[in-house]
Amino acid sequence: MKISYDRSKCQGHNRCYMLAPELFDTDDEGYAILLVEGEVPSDLQDKAQLCADNCPEYAIEIEG
């Protein structure tokens, strides 16, 4: 499983960071920063899906 993140869609709600700080951080402007490149570790896959499901702007997508 991989996460893709489209910063241009992000509105800075920070739900992803609140749900999975292991996968996301925020920049100085409050926009998400994806911390994981490549495959999501198996123990974080449920959190990755939760982030994608809870992003109101659909800026986070799960692949594979």
N, CA, C and O atoms as CSV, one atom per row, in Angstrom:
chain,resi,resn,atom,element,x,y,z
A,1,MET,N,N,0.831,-1.168,0.000
A,1,MET,CA,C,0.000,0.000,0.000
A,1,MET,C,C,0.883,1.241,0.000
A,1,MET,O,O,1.894,1.301,0.699
A,2,LYS,N,N,0.484,2.228,-0.796
A,2,LYS,CA,C,1.189,3.504,-0.849
A,2,LYS,C,C,0.195,4.640,-0.650
A,2,LYS,O,O,-0.986,4.520,-0.977
A,3,ILE,N,N,0.700,5.746,-0.105
A,3,ILE,CA,C,-0.106,6.949,0.072
A,3,ILE,C,C,0.336,7.967,-0.964
A,3,ILE,O,O,1.531,8.162,-1.187
A,4,SER,N,N,-0.634,8.612,-1.595
A,4,SER,CA,C,-0.311,9.777,-2.410
A,4,SER,C,C,-1.029,10.965,-1.794
A,4,SER,O,O,-2.139,10.836,-1.277
A,5,TYR,N,N,-0.388,12.119,-1.855
A,5,TYR,CA,C,-0.895,13.326,-1.223
A,5,TYR,C,C,-0.759,14.480,-2.200
A,5,TYR,O,O,0.322,14.725,-2.735
A,6,ASP,N,N,-1.855,15.188,-2.432
A,6,ASP,CA,C,-1.880,16.326,-3.344
A,6,ASP,C,C,-1.972,17.606,-2.521
A,6,ASP,O,O,-3.049,17.974,-2.053
A,7,ARG,N,N,-0.840,18.280,-2.346
A,7,ARG,CA,C,-0.798,19.486,-1.516
A,7,ARG,C,C,-1.719,20.575,-2.052
A,7,ARG,O,O,-2.245,21.369,-1.273
A,8,SER,N,N,-1.925,20.629,-3.359
A,8,SER,CA,C,-2.774,21.676,-3.930
A,8,SER,C,C,-4.238,21.548,-3.500
A,8,SER,O,O,-4.990,22.520,-3.562
A,9,LYS,N,N,-4.638,20.358,-3.068
A,9,LYS,CA,C,-6.002,20.151,-2.575
A,9,LYS,C,C,-6.119,20.396,-1.068
A,9,LYS,O,O,-7.213,20.648,-0.564
A,10,CYS,N,N,-5.012,20.324,-0.360
A,10,CYS,CA,C,-5.006,20.442,1.101
A,10,CYS,C,C,-5.461,21.839,1.528
A,10,CYS,O,O,-5.025,22.845,0.968
A,11,GLN,N,N,-6.343,21.881,2.526
A,11,GLN,CA,C,-6.820,23.135,3.087
A,11,GLN,C,C,-6.340,23.348,4.530
A,11,GLN,O,O,-6.731,24.317,5.181
A,12,GLY,N,N,-5.498,22.442,5.021
A,12,GLY,CA,C,-4.916,22.603,6.343
A,12,GLY,C,C,-5.828,22.238,7.500
A,12,GLY,O,O,-5.702,22.813,8.581
A,13,HIS,N,N,-6.738,21.302,7.305
A,13,HIS,CA,C,-7.609,20.860,8.394
A,13,HIS,C,C,-6.842,20.061,9.447
A,13,HIS,O,O,-7.251,20.004,10.607
A,14,ASN,N,N,-5.745,19.453,9.046
A,14,ASN,CA,C,-4.851,18.690,9.936
A,14,ASN,C,C,-5.449,17.427,10.520
A,14,ASN,O,O,-4.951,16.914,11.521
A,15,ARG,N,N,-6.508,16.917,9.912
A,15,ARG,CA,C,-7.079,15.653,10.390
A,15,ARG,C,C,-6.072,14.519,10.240
A,15,ARG,O,O,-5.965,13.657,11.112
A,16,CYS,N,N,-5.341,14.522,9.142
A,16,CYS,CA,C,-4.358,13.463,8.912
A,16,CYS,C,C,-3.288,13.458,10.002
A,16,CYS,O,O,-2.906,12.400,10.503
A,17,TYR,N,N,-2.818,14.627,10.358
A,17,TYR,CA,C,-1.798,14.732,11.399
A,17,TYR,C,C,-2.351,14.281,12.748
A,17,TYR,O,O,-1.664,13.595,13.506
A,18,MET,N,N,-3.586,14.664,13.045
A,18,MET,CA,C,-4.191,14.267,14.324
A,18,MET,C,C,-4.428,12.760,14.387
A,18,MET,O,O,-4.303,12.151,15.450
A,19,LEU,N,N,-4.769,12.161,13.247
A,19,LEU,CA,C,-5.057,10.723,13.213
A,19,LEU,C,C,-3.803,9.863,13.122
A,19,LEU,O,O,-3.765,8.755,13.657
A,20,ALA,N,N,-2.776,10.374,12.444
A,20,ALA,CA,C,-1.576,9.554,12.219
A,20,ALA,C,C,-0.317,10.421,12.149
A,20,ALA,O,O,0.212,10.661,11.063
A,21,PRO,N,N,0.162,10.890,13.304
A,21,PRO,CA,C,1.385,11.691,13.298
A,21,PRO,C,C,2.618,10.898,12.851
A,21,PRO,O,O,3.673,11.472,12.579
A,22,GLU,N,N,2.467,9.574,12.779
A,22,GLU,CA,C,3.560,8.740,12.269
A,22,GLU,C,C,3.670,8.868,10.747
A,22,GLU,O,O,4.723,8.593,10.171
A,23,LEU,N,N,2.588,9.284,10.107
A,23,LEU,CA,C,2.541,9.375,8.644
A,23,LEU,C,C,2.560,10.807,8.129
A,23,LEU,O,O,3.029,11.063,7.020
A,24,PHE,N,N,2.049,11.750,8.936
A,24,PHE,CA,C,1.930,13.133,8.497
A,24,PHE,C,C,2.444,14.099,9.556
A,24,PHE,O,O,2.350,13.850,10.758
A,25,ASP,N,N,2.989,15.201,9.073
A,25,ASP,CA,C,3.359,16.330,9.911
A,25,ASP,C,C,2.715,17.549,9.275
A,25,ASP,O,O,2.006,17.416,8.278
A,26,THR,N,N,2.942,18.723,9.822
A,26,THR,CA,C,2.436,19.946,9.216
A,26,THR,C,C,3.578,20.934,9.031
A,26,THR,O,O,4.549,20.942,9.787
A,27,ASP,N,N,3.434,21.769,8.000
A,27,ASP,CA,C,4.448,22.791,7.771
A,27,ASP,C,C,4.064,24.068,8.525
A,27,ASP,O,O,3.075,24.081,9.257
A,28,ASP,N,N,4.835,25.127,8.350
A,28,ASP,CA,C,4.603,26.373,9.070
A,28,ASP,C,C,3.282,27.043,8.700
A,28,ASP,O,O,2.774,27.877,9.449
A,29,GLU,N,N,2.735,26.680,7.554
A,29,GLU,CA,C,1.469,27.264,7.114
A,29,GLU,C,C,0.270,26.379,7.477
A,29,GLU,O,O,-0.874,26.737,7.198
A,30,GLY,N,N,0.532,25.230,8.097
A,30,GLY,CA,C,-0.537,24.339,8.526
A,30,GLY,C,C,-0.925,23.273,7.523
A,30,GLY,O,O,-1.887,22.537,7.744
A,31,TYR,N,N,-0.194,23.176,6.423
A,31,TYR,CA,C,-0.486,22.155,5.419
A,31,TYR,C,C,0.244,20.859,5.759
A,31,TYR,O,O,1.302,20.871,6.389
A,32,ALA,N,N,-0.335,19.758,5.335
A,32,ALA,CA,C,0.237,18.448,5.638
A,32,ALA,C,C,1.558,18.217,4.914
A,32,ALA,O,O,1.799,18.737,3.825
A,33,ILE,N,N,2.387,17.434,5.548
A,33,ILE,CA,C,3.638,16.939,4.972
A,33,ILE,C,C,3.617,15.429,5.125
A,33,ILE,O,O,3.526,14.920,6.242
A,34,LEU,N,N,3.700,14.716,4.031
A,34,LEU,CA,C,3.724,13.263,4.073
A,34,LEU,C,C,5.111,12.800,4.501
A,34,LEU,O,O,6.113,13.177,3.892
A,35,LEU,N,N,5.168,11.996,5.535
A,35,LEU,CA,C,6.442,11.541,6.097
A,35,LEU,C,C,6.922,10.208,5.546
A,35,LEU,O,O,8.078,9.835,5.747
A,36,VAL,N,N,6.050,9.487,4.856
A,36,VAL,CA,C,6.380,8.148,4.382
A,36,VAL,C,C,6.454,8.152,2.856
A,36,VAL,O,O,5.525,8.588,2.175
A,37,GLU,N,N,7.562,7.665,2.343
A,37,GLU,CA,C,7.693,7.478,0.899
A,37,GLU,C,C,7.734,5.986,0.612
A,37,GLU,O,O,8.298,5.217,1.391
A,38,GLY,N,N,7.151,5.580,-0.481
A,38,GLY,CA,C,7.131,4.164,-0.822
A,38,GLY,C,C,6.045,3.437,-0.060
A,38,GLY,O,O,4.976,3.987,0.205
A,39,GLU,N,N,6.325,2.217,0.283
A,39,GLU,CA,C,5.344,1.366,0.954
A,39,GLU,C,C,5.071,1.823,2.392
A,39,GLU,O,O,5.990,2.161,3.137
A,40,VAL,N,N,3.801,1.824,2.758
A,40,VAL,CA,C,3.404,2.127,4.133
A,40,VAL,C,C,3.659,0.876,4.974
A,40,VAL,O,O,3.248,-0.218,4.590
A,41,PRO,N,N,4.332,1.025,6.117
A,41,PRO,CA,C,4.541,-0.146,6.974
A,41,PRO,C,C,3.205,-0.803,7.322
A,41,PRO,O,O,2.195,-0.122,7.498
A,42,SER,N,N,3.212,-2.116,7.418
A,42,SER,CA,C,1.970,-2.868,7.634
A,42,SER,C,C,1.228,-2.434,8.893
A,42,SER,O,O,-0.003,-2.445,8.913
A,43,ASP,N,N,1.954,-2.052,9.943
A,43,ASP,CA,C,1.293,-1.650,11.182
A,43,ASP,C,C,0.651,-0.265,11.096
A,43,ASP,O,O,-0.064,0.131,12.017
A,44,LEU,N,N,0.890,0.483,10.011
A,44,LEU,CA,C,0.302,1.810,9.840
A,44,LEU,C,C,-0.721,1.873,8.703
A,44,LEU,O,O,-1.246,2.945,8.403
A,45,GLN,N,N,-1.002,0.750,8.078
A,45,GLN,CA,C,-1.911,0.754,6.933
A,45,GLN,C,C,-3.337,1.134,7.307
A,45,GLN,O,O,-4.010,1.830,6.547
A,46,ASP,N,N,-3.799,0.691,8.457
A,46,ASP,CA,C,-5.145,1.074,8.894
A,46,ASP,C,C,-5.232,2.579,9.133
A,46,ASP,O,O,-6.234,3.210,8.798
A,47,LYS,N,N,-4.179,3.147,9.712
A,47,LYS,CA,C,-4.155,4.593,9.944
A,47,LYS,C,C,-4.095,5.354,8.624
A,47,LYS,O,O,-4.726,6.402,8.485
A,48,ALA,N,N,-3.352,4.843,7.666
A,48,ALA,CA,C,-3.278,5.482,6.351
A,48,ALA,C,C,-4.655,5.527,5.708
A,48,ALA,O,O,-5.048,6.551,5.150
A,49,GLN,N,N,-5.385,4.430,5.781
A,49,GLN,CA,C,-6.735,4.384,5.216
A,49,GLN,C,C,-7.663,5.334,5.965
A,49,GLN,O,O,-8.500,5.993,5.349
A,50,LEU,N,N,-7.525,5.410,7.271
A,50,LEU,CA,C,-8.334,6.315,8.077
A,50,LEU,C,C,-8.086,7.773,7.675
A,50,LEU,O,O,-9.022,8.569,7.597
A,51,CYS,N,N,-6.837,8.109,7.424
A,51,CYS,CA,C,-6.505,9.472,6.979
A,51,CYS,C,C,-7.159,9.780,5.637
A,51,CYS,O,O,-7.742,10.850,5.461
A,52,ALA,N,N,-7.067,8.865,4.707
A,52,ALA,CA,C,-7.672,9.073,3.389
A,52,ALA,C,C,-9.187,9.204,3.513
A,52,ALA,O,O,-9.791,10.051,2.856
A,53,ASP,N,N,-9.795,8.383,4.340
A,53,ASP,CA,C,-11.246,8.409,4.519
A,53,ASP,C,C,-11.727,9.689,5.193
A,53,ASP,O,O,-12.870,10.100,4.991
A,54,ASN,N,N,-10.874,10.322,5.989
A,54,ASN,CA,C,-11.276,11.494,6.752
A,54,ASN,C,C,-10.807,12.822,6.173
A,54,ASN,O,O,-11.071,13.871,6.760
A,55,CYS,N,N,-10.129,12.803,5.053
A,55,CYS,CA,C,-9.678,14.054,4.437
A,55,CYS,C,C,-10.859,14.711,3.713
A,55,CYS,O,O,-11.351,14.170,2.723
A,56,PRO,N,N,-11.318,15.874,4.199
A,56,PRO,CA,C,-12.486,16.498,3.581
A,56,PRO,C,C,-12.225,17.020,2.169
A,56,PRO,O,O,-13.167,17.256,1.411
A,57,GLU,N,N,-10.972,17.198,1.818
A,57,GLU,CA,C,-10.621,17.724,0.494
A,57,GLU,C,C,-10.183,16.621,-0.472
A,57,GLU,O,O,-9.853,16.906,-1.623
A,58,TYR,N,N,-10.176,15.371,-0.016
A,58,TYR,CA,C,-9.731,14.230,-0.833
A,58,TYR,C,C,-8.312,14.438,-1.369
A,58,TYR,O,O,-8.003,14.102,-2.513
A,59,ALA,N,N,-7.465,14.998,-0.514
A,59,ALA,CA,C,-6.066,15.254,-0.885
A,59,ALA,C,C,-5.193,14.017,-0.681
A,59,ALA,O,O,-4.058,13.974,-1.155
A,60,ILE,N,N,-5.713,13.021,0.016
A,60,ILE,CA,C,-4.954,11.808,0.339
A,60,ILE,C,C,-5.620,10.628,-0.356
A,60,ILE,O,O,-6.828,10.421,-0.239
A,61,GLU,N,N,-4.820,9.866,-1.073
A,61,GLU,CA,C,-5.336,8.672,-1.738
A,61,GLU,C,C,-4.451,7.490,-1.411
A,61,GLU,O,O,-3.244,7.629,-1.215
A,62,ILE,N,N,-5.071,6.325,-1.356
A,62,ILE,CA,C,-4.365,5.079,-1.103
A,62,ILE,C,C,-4.258,4.325,-2.422
A,62,ILE,O,O,-5.227,4.196,-3.169
A,63,GLU,N,N,-3.065,3.837,-2.682
A,63,GLU,CA,C,-2.817,3.041,-3.890
A,63,GLU,C,C,-2.411,1.642,-3.482
A,63,GLU,O,O,-1.565,1.456,-2.607
A,64,GLY,N,N,-3.024,0.658,-4.127
A,64,GLY,CA,C,-2.641,-0.738,-3.903
A,64,GLY,C,C,-3.100,-1.227,-2.606
A,64,GLY,O,O,-2.860,-2.385,-2.262
